[in-house]
Amino acid sequence: MKIICLFPTVSTINLLEARIDNTPSVFFRFLPHCRSFAQGSASVHTLRRSPSSTGESFPLVNPIVPVGQSCHRVIRGNALGQVSATAQSLSRSSSEQAASVEETTASMEQMSASIVQNTENAKVTDSMAATASRQAVEGGEAVARTVGAMMTIADKIDLVDDIAYQTNLLTLNAVEAARAGEHGKGFAAVAAKVIKLAERSQVAAQEIGQVAKESVKLAEQAGSLLGEMVPSIQKTSGLVQEIAAASREQRSGVGQINGAMGQLNQTTQQNASASEELAATADELGSQAAQLQELMTFFRLAERDRRSITARQAASGTQRAVPARSRVAAAGAPANHDFESF
Protein backbone atom coordinates (compact mmCIF):
# COMPACT_ATOMS: atom_id res chain seq x y z
CA MET A 1 0.00 0.00 0.00
CA LYS A 2 1.50 3.37 -1.04
CA ILE A 3 0.42 6.77 0.29
CA ILE A 4 0.18 9.38 -2.47
CA CYS A 5 -0.70 12.98 -1.62
CA LEU A 6 -1.13 15.72 -4.21
CA PHE A 7 -0.53 19.27 -2.93
CA PRO A 8 0.08 22.46 -4.86
CA THR A 9 3.74 23.33 -5.19
CA VAL A 10 5.39 26.69 -5.54
CA SER A 11 5.98 26.15 -9.25
CA THR A 12 2.33 25.32 -9.73
CA ILE A 13 1.29 28.51 -7.94
CA ASN A 14 3.69 30.58 -10.05
CA LEU A 15 2.31 29.04 -13.22
CA LEU A 16 -1.24 29.72 -12.03
CA GLU A 17 -0.34 33.31 -11.19
CA ALA A 18 1.19 33.82 -14.62
CA ARG A 19 -1.88 32.55 -16.42
CA ILE A 20 -4.61 34.46 -14.66
CA ASP A 21 -3.85 38.02 -15.76
CA ASN A 22 -7.48 38.54 -16.67
CA THR A 23 -8.82 36.86 -13.53
CA PRO A 24 -10.83 38.94 -11.05
CA SER A 25 -8.94 40.36 -8.12
CA VAL A 26 -10.53 37.88 -5.75
CA PHE A 27 -8.18 35.21 -7.01
CA PHE A 28 -5.19 37.46 -6.47
CA ARG A 29 -6.36 37.87 -2.88
CA PHE A 30 -6.55 34.08 -2.68
CA LEU A 31 -3.10 33.38 -4.17
CA PRO A 32 -1.03 34.36 -1.11
CA HIS A 33 -2.95 31.88 0.99
CA CYS A 34 -2.36 29.16 -1.63
CA ARG A 35 1.32 30.01 -1.71
CA SER A 36 1.47 29.77 2.09
CA PHE A 37 -0.34 26.45 1.92
CA ALA A 38 2.12 25.14 -0.68
CA GLN A 39 4.98 26.09 1.62
CA GLY A 40 3.54 23.92 4.41
CA SER A 41 1.46 26.37 6.40
CA ALA A 42 -1.75 24.57 7.31
CA SER A 43 -2.98 27.00 9.95
CA VAL A 44 -6.03 28.01 7.90
CA HIS A 45 -9.03 26.06 9.13
CA THR A 46 -12.27 27.15 7.40
CA LEU A 47 -13.13 29.80 4.82
CA ARG A 48 -16.36 31.63 5.36
CA ARG A 49 -19.10 31.30 2.83
CA SER A 50 -18.47 34.01 0.23
CA PRO A 51 -20.32 34.88 -2.90
CA SER A 52 -18.47 34.17 -6.09
CA SER A 53 -18.42 36.39 -9.10
CA THR A 54 -21.64 34.80 -10.24
CA GLY A 55 -23.39 35.55 -6.98
CA GLU A 56 -23.22 31.97 -5.64
CA SER A 57 -21.99 31.24 -2.11
CA PHE A 58 -19.53 28.44 -1.43
CA PRO A 59 -17.56 27.24 1.61
CA LEU A 60 -13.81 26.66 1.44
CA VAL A 61 -12.52 24.31 4.11
CA ASN A 62 -8.89 23.56 4.74
CA PRO A 63 -8.72 19.71 4.43
CA ILE A 64 -5.40 19.40 6.20
CA VAL A 65 -6.75 20.07 9.70
CA PRO A 66 -9.28 17.15 9.86
CA VAL A 67 -6.83 14.91 8.00
CA GLY A 68 -4.13 15.80 10.48
CA GLN A 69 -6.50 15.12 13.35
CA SER A 70 -7.43 11.71 11.92
CA CYS A 71 -3.80 10.83 11.24
CA HIS A 72 -2.86 11.92 14.74
CA ARG A 73 -5.57 9.71 16.25
CA VAL A 74 -4.45 6.75 14.14
CA ILE A 75 -0.76 7.25 14.84
CA ARG A 76 -1.05 8.08 18.54
CA GLY A 77 -3.73 5.54 19.24
CA ASN A 78 -2.98 2.01 20.28
CA ALA A 79 -5.06 0.35 17.55
CA LEU A 80 -2.02 -0.71 15.58
CA GLY A 81 -0.33 -1.96 18.74
CA GLN A 82 -3.43 -3.94 19.67
CA VAL A 83 -3.64 -5.44 16.19
CA SER A 84 0.03 -6.37 16.29
CA ALA A 85 -0.24 -7.80 19.83
CA THR A 86 -3.34 -9.78 18.89
CA ALA A 87 -1.68 -11.12 15.79
CA GLN A 88 1.44 -12.10 17.72
CA SER A 89 -0.67 -13.78 20.41
CA LEU A 90 -2.61 -15.63 17.74
CA SER A 91 0.64 -16.68 16.11
CA ARG A 92 2.00 -17.99 19.41
CA SER A 93 -1.24 -19.82 20.17
CA SER A 94 -1.28 -21.34 16.71
CA SER A 95 2.34 -22.45 17.09
CA GLU A 96 1.56 -24.05 20.46
CA GLN A 97 -1.52 -25.68 18.99
CA ALA A 98 0.52 -27.00 16.08
CA ALA A 99 3.08 -28.46 18.49
CA SER A 100 0.31 -30.05 20.56
CA VAL A 101 -1.29 -31.50 17.44
CA GLU A 102 2.06 -32.93 16.36
CA GLU A 103 2.52 -34.56 19.77
CA THR A 104 -1.02 -35.94 19.66
CA THR A 105 -0.42 -37.27 16.16
CA ALA A 106 2.76 -39.00 17.32
CA SER A 107 0.91 -40.53 20.27
CA MET A 108 -1.87 -41.72 17.98
CA GLU A 109 0.72 -43.30 15.68
CA GLN A 110 2.23 -45.15 18.64
CA MET A 111 -1.24 -46.24 19.72
CA SER A 112 -1.97 -47.43 16.20
CA ALA A 113 1.25 -49.49 16.21
CA SER A 114 0.27 -51.01 19.57
CA ILE A 115 -3.17 -51.88 18.27
CA VAL A 116 -1.65 -53.50 15.19
CA GLN A 117 0.57 -55.62 17.44
CA ASN A 118 -2.44 -56.46 19.63
CA THR A 119 -4.36 -57.54 16.56
CA GLU A 120 -1.53 -59.82 15.49
CA ASN A 121 -1.33 -61.31 18.99
CA ALA A 122 -5.07 -61.86 19.01
CA LYS A 123 -4.81 -63.67 15.68
CA VAL A 124 -2.07 -65.94 17.05
CA THR A 125 -4.07 -66.57 20.23
CA ASP A 126 -7.13 -67.38 18.16
CA SER A 127 -5.13 -69.89 16.14
CA MET A 128 -3.73 -71.47 19.30
CA ALA A 129 -7.17 -71.65 20.91
CA ALA A 130 -8.59 -73.28 17.78
CA THR A 131 -5.78 -75.84 17.83
CA ALA A 132 -6.33 -76.52 21.55
CA SER A 133 -10.06 -76.92 20.97
CA ARG A 134 -9.43 -79.37 18.15
CA GLN A 135 -6.96 -81.32 20.30
CA ALA A 136 -9.41 -81.40 23.18
CA VAL A 137 -12.09 -82.81 20.89
CA GLU A 138 -9.68 -85.45 19.66
CA GLY A 139 -8.66 -86.25 23.27
CA GLY A 140 -12.29 -86.66 24.25
CA GLU A 141 -12.81 -89.04 21.36
CA ALA A 142 -9.70 -91.00 22.40
CA VAL A 143 -10.94 -91.22 25.97
CA ALA A 144 -14.30 -92.43 24.70
CA ARG A 145 -12.57 -95.13 22.71
CA THR A 146 -10.49 -96.06 25.77
CA VAL A 147 -13.62 -96.37 27.86
CA GLY A 148 -15.09 -98.68 25.22
CA ALA A 149 -11.94 -100.82 25.21
CA MET A 150 -11.96 -101.06 29.00
CA MET A 151 -15.57 -102.11 28.95
CA THR A 152 -14.63 -104.84 26.48
CA ILE A 153 -11.77 -105.94 28.75
CA ALA A 154 -14.15 -106.10 31.68
CA ASP A 155 -16.47 -108.31 29.67
CA LYS A 156 -13.56 -110.57 28.74
CA ILE A 157 -12.50 -110.79 32.37
CA ASP A 158 -15.99 -111.85 33.32
CA LEU A 159 -15.69 -114.58 30.73
CA VAL A 160 -12.34 -115.70 32.20
CA ASP A 161 -13.90 -115.76 35.64
CA ASP A 162 -16.70 -117.94 34.34
CA ILE A 163 -14.21 -120.27 32.71
CA ALA A 164 -12.30 -120.55 35.97
CA TYR A 165 -15.52 -121.35 37.74
CA GLN A 166 -16.33 -124.09 35.25
CA THR A 167 -12.77 -125.46 35.52
CA ASN A 168 -13.22 -125.69 39.25
CA LEU A 169 -16.40 -127.67 38.72
CA LEU A 170 -14.62 -130.02 36.34
CA THR A 171 -11.88 -130.50 38.89
CA LEU A 172 -14.42 -131.43 41.53
CA ASN A 173 -15.97 -133.90 39.13
CA ALA A 174 -12.55 -135.46 38.51
CA VAL A 175 -11.98 -135.76 42.22
CA GLU A 176 -15.26 -137.52 42.66
CA ALA A 177 -14.39 -139.81 39.77
CA ALA A 178 -11.09 -140.66 41.40
CA ARG A 179 -12.86 -141.67 44.54
CA ALA A 180 -15.02 -144.01 42.59
CA GLY A 181 -12.42 -146.64 42.10
CA GLU A 182 -9.00 -147.79 41.35
CA HIS A 183 -8.99 -145.93 37.98
CA GLY A 184 -9.48 -142.47 39.51
CA LYS A 185 -6.28 -142.48 41.53
CA GLY A 186 -4.26 -140.75 38.75
CA PHE A 187 -6.57 -137.74 38.71
CA ALA A 188 -6.00 -136.89 42.35
CA ALA A 189 -2.70 -134.97 41.94
CA VAL A 190 -3.88 -133.31 38.73
CA ALA A 191 -7.09 -132.30 40.30
CA ALA A 192 -5.26 -130.66 43.21
CA LYS A 193 -3.12 -128.59 40.84
CA VAL A 194 -6.11 -127.65 38.71
CA ILE A 195 -7.95 -126.52 41.77
CA LYS A 196 -5.05 -124.29 42.81
CA LEU A 197 -4.73 -122.82 39.33
CA ALA A 198 -8.42 -122.23 39.12
CA GLU A 199 -8.39 -120.48 42.46
CA ARG A 200 -5.47 -118.31 41.43
CA SER A 201 -7.12 -117.54 38.08
CA GLN A 202 -10.32 -116.64 39.78
CA VAL A 203 -8.54 -114.31 42.22
CA ALA A 204 -6.57 -112.70 39.41
CA ALA A 205 -9.67 -112.31 37.31
CA GLN A 206 -11.46 -110.64 40.19
CA GLU A 207 -8.54 -108.27 40.70
CA ILE A 208 -8.42 -107.47 37.01
CA GLY A 209 -12.13 -106.88 36.98
CA GLN A 210 -11.87 -104.52 39.95
CA VAL A 211 -9.02 -102.59 38.36
CA ALA A 212 -10.83 -102.43 35.03
CA LYS A 213 -13.96 -101.11 36.70
CA GLU A 214 -11.91 -98.42 38.47
CA SER A 215 -10.22 -97.58 35.17
CA VAL A 216 -13.60 -97.26 33.52
CA LYS A 217 -14.70 -94.86 36.24
CA LEU A 218 -11.53 -92.80 35.81
CA ALA A 219 -11.95 -92.73 32.05
CA GLU A 220 -15.55 -91.66 32.43
CA GLN A 221 -14.46 -88.84 34.74
CA ALA A 222 -11.74 -87.80 32.30
CA GLY A 223 -14.23 -87.83 29.46
CA SER A 224 -16.63 -85.72 31.52
CA LEU A 225 -13.87 -83.22 32.29
CA LEU A 226 -12.88 -83.03 28.65
CA GLY A 227 -16.52 -82.62 27.72
CA GLU A 228 -16.70 -79.63 30.06
CA MET A 229 -13.36 -78.31 28.78
CA VAL A 230 -14.35 -78.28 25.13
CA PRO A 231 -17.20 -75.71 25.53
CA SER A 232 -14.91 -73.53 27.64
CA ILE A 233 -12.19 -73.65 25.00
CA GLN A 234 -14.72 -72.93 22.28
CA LYS A 235 -16.04 -69.98 24.29
CA THR A 236 -12.48 -68.72 24.75
CA SER A 237 -11.93 -69.00 21.03
CA GLY A 238 -15.11 -66.99 20.42
CA LEU A 239 -13.97 -64.32 22.86
CA VAL A 240 -10.60 -64.11 21.16
CA GLN A 241 -12.36 -63.70 17.82
CA GLU A 242 -14.42 -60.87 19.29
CA ILE A 243 -11.23 -59.28 20.61
CA ALA A 244 -9.67 -59.54 17.17
CA ALA A 245 -12.77 -57.97 15.58
CA ALA A 246 -12.77 -55.17 18.17
CA SER A 247 -9.08 -54.57 17.53
CA ARG A 248 -9.77 -54.30 13.80
CA GLU A 249 -12.56 -51.80 14.44
CA GLN A 250 -10.32 -49.87 16.83
CA ARG A 251 -7.58 -49.86 14.24
CA SER A 252 -10.00 -48.45 11.67
CA GLY A 253 -11.16 -45.80 14.14
CA VAL A 254 -7.59 -44.83 14.93
CA GLY A 255 -6.92 -44.52 11.20
CA GLN A 256 -9.83 -42.11 10.90
CA ILE A 257 -8.56 -40.18 13.92
CA ASN A 258 -5.11 -39.99 12.35
CA GLY A 259 -6.68 -38.60 9.18
CA ALA A 260 -8.64 -36.02 11.16
CA MET A 261 -5.55 -35.08 13.13
CA GLY A 262 -3.65 -34.65 9.88
CA GLN A 263 -6.33 -32.31 8.57
CA LEU A 264 -6.32 -30.42 11.88
CA ASN A 265 -2.55 -30.16 11.72
CA GLN A 266 -2.77 -28.76 8.20
CA THR A 267 -5.46 -26.29 9.26
CA THR A 268 -3.42 -25.20 12.25
CA GLN A 269 -0.37 -24.65 10.07
CA GLN A 270 -2.47 -22.58 7.70
CA ASN A 271 -3.78 -20.61 10.68
CA ALA A 272 -0.23 -20.02 11.89
CA SER A 273 0.78 -18.87 8.41
CA ALA A 274 -2.22 -16.52 8.28
CA SER A 275 -1.30 -15.16 11.70
CA GLU A 276 2.24 -14.48 10.52
CA GLU A 277 0.84 -12.69 7.49
CA LEU A 278 -1.46 -10.68 9.78
CA ALA A 279 1.48 -9.69 11.96
CA ALA A 280 3.45 -8.69 8.86
CA THR A 281 0.45 -6.67 7.64
CA ALA A 282 0.20 -4.93 11.01
CA ASP A 283 3.91 -4.10 10.88
CA GLU A 284 3.49 -2.76 7.34
CA LEU A 285 0.50 -0.71 8.49
CA GLY A 286 2.56 0.74 11.32
CA SER A 287 5.36 1.58 8.90
CA GLN A 288 2.93 3.31 6.54
CA ALA A 289 1.41 5.21 9.48
CA ALA A 290 4.90 6.38 10.42
CA GLN A 291 5.44 7.50 6.82
CA LEU A 292 2.12 9.35 6.93
CA GLN A 293 3.13 11.05 10.16
CA GLU A 294 6.44 12.08 8.64
CA LEU A 295 4.59 13.43 5.59
CA MET A 296 2.13 15.37 7.75
CA THR A 297 5.00 17.09 9.58
CA PHE A 298 5.47 19.17 6.41
CA PHE A 299 2.41 21.24 7.33
CA ARG A 300 2.64 23.69 10.16
CA LEU A 301 -0.52 24.13 12.21
CA ALA A 302 -1.33 27.19 14.24
CA GLU A 303 -1.40 26.96 18.04
CA ARG A 304 -5.20 27.20 17.96
CA ASP A 305 -5.45 24.15 15.65
CA ARG A 306 -3.07 22.12 17.84
CA ARG A 307 -5.20 22.90 20.89
CA SER A 308 -8.27 21.89 18.89
CA ILE A 309 -6.65 18.57 17.95
CA THR A 310 -5.73 17.88 21.58
CA ALA A 311 -9.26 18.69 22.72
CA ARG A 312 -10.72 16.45 20.04
CA GLN A 313 -8.49 13.57 21.14
CA ALA A 314 -9.56 13.99 24.78
CA ALA A 315 -13.27 13.97 23.89
CA SER A 316 -13.30 11.89 20.71
CA GLY A 317 -16.42 10.01 21.74
CA THR A 318 -18.40 13.20 22.34
CA GLN A 319 -17.13 14.89 19.22
CA ARG A 320 -18.30 11.95 17.07
CA ALA A 321 -21.90 12.68 18.07
CA VAL A 322 -21.73 16.36 17.07
CA PRO A 323 -22.92 17.06 13.48
CA ALA A 324 -20.24 17.93 10.98
CA ARG A 325 -21.87 21.28 10.17
CA SER A 326 -21.71 22.32 13.84
CA ARG A 327 -18.05 21.35 14.13
CA VAL A 328 -17.23 23.36 11.00
CA ALA A 329 -19.14 26.35 12.34
CA ALA A 330 -17.41 26.09 15.71
CA ALA A 331 -14.00 25.87 14.07
CA GLY A 332 -14.76 28.94 11.94
CA ALA A 333 -16.16 31.03 14.81
CA PRO A 334 -13.10 33.23 15.64
CA ALA A 335 -13.24 36.71 14.12
CA ASN A 336 -9.56 36.86 13.18
CA HIS A 337 -9.92 34.14 10.53
CA ASP A 338 -7.00 33.50 8.22
CA PHE A 339 -9.12 33.99 5.08
CA GLU A 340 -11.27 36.99 4.76
CA SER A 341 -14.61 36.89 2.96
CA PHE A 342 -14.47 37.27 -0.76
Helices and strands as residue ranges (DSSP letters): H 10-18, H 25-38, E 46-51, E 57-61, H 64-76, H 79-180, G 182-184, H 187-296, H 303-314, H 316-321, H 324-331
